[in-house]
Amino acid sequence: MQLAITALAVIAGMVFSLAIALLVEELIFGKVFRLFFAPQAATVKSGQKR
């Protein structure tokens, strides 16, 4: 049981560290979330006309 708690604490620490790193990077550069959440341009083929 102690091993499971230790593993959970390590994973939670890594996730927290990643979240803080992303937040700091976003505050400094401000481009990470625009890459992930940019609207995708819809591609329309010319053969799909009705």
C-alpha positions as CSV (number, residue, x, y, z in Angstrom):
1,M,0.0,0.0,0.0
2,Q,2.9,2.3,0.7
3,L,4.2,1.7,-2.8
4,A,0.9,2.7,-4.3
5,I,0.8,5.9,-2.3
6,T,4.4,6.7,-3.2
7,A,3.7,6.1,-6.9
8,L,0.6,8.3,-6.7
9,A,2.6,11.1,-5.1
10,V,5.3,10.9,-7.7
11,I,2.7,11.0,-10.6
12,A,0.8,13.9,-9.0
13,G,4.1,15.8,-8.5
14,M,5.0,15.3,-12.2
15,V,1.6,16.4,-13.4
16,F,1.7,19.5,-11.1
17,S,5.2,20.3,-12.4
18,L,4.1,20.0,-16.0
19,A,1.1,22.3,-15.3
20,I,3.3,24.9,-13.7
21,A,5.8,24.7,-16.5
22,L,3.0,25.2,-19.1
23,L,1.6,28.2,-17.2
24,V,5.0,29.9,-16.9
25,E,5.7,29.3,-20.6
26,E,2.3,30.7,-21.5
27,L,2.9,33.8,-19.4
28,I,6.3,34.4,-21.0
29,F,5.7,33.5,-24.6
30,G,2.0,33.1,-25.0
31,K,1.9,30.7,-27.9
32,V,1.4,27.3,-26.5
33,F,-2.4,27.3,-26.1
34,R,-2.8,29.0,-29.5
35,L,-1.1,26.0,-31.1
36,F,-3.4,23.5,-29.3
37,F,-6.7,25.3,-29.6
38,A,-6.3,27.0,-33.0
39,P,-9.4,26.6,-35.1
40,Q,-8.8,24.2,-38.0
41,A,-9.5,25.4,-41.5
42,A,-12.1,23.2,-43.2
43,T,-10.9,21.8,-46.5
44,V,-13.6,21.4,-49.1
45,K,-13.1,19.3,-52.2
46,S,-14.3,20.7,-55.5
47,G,-16.1,17.5,-56.3
48,Q,-18.6,17.8,-53.4
49,K,-20.9,20.4,-55.0
50,R,-24.6,19.7,-54.8
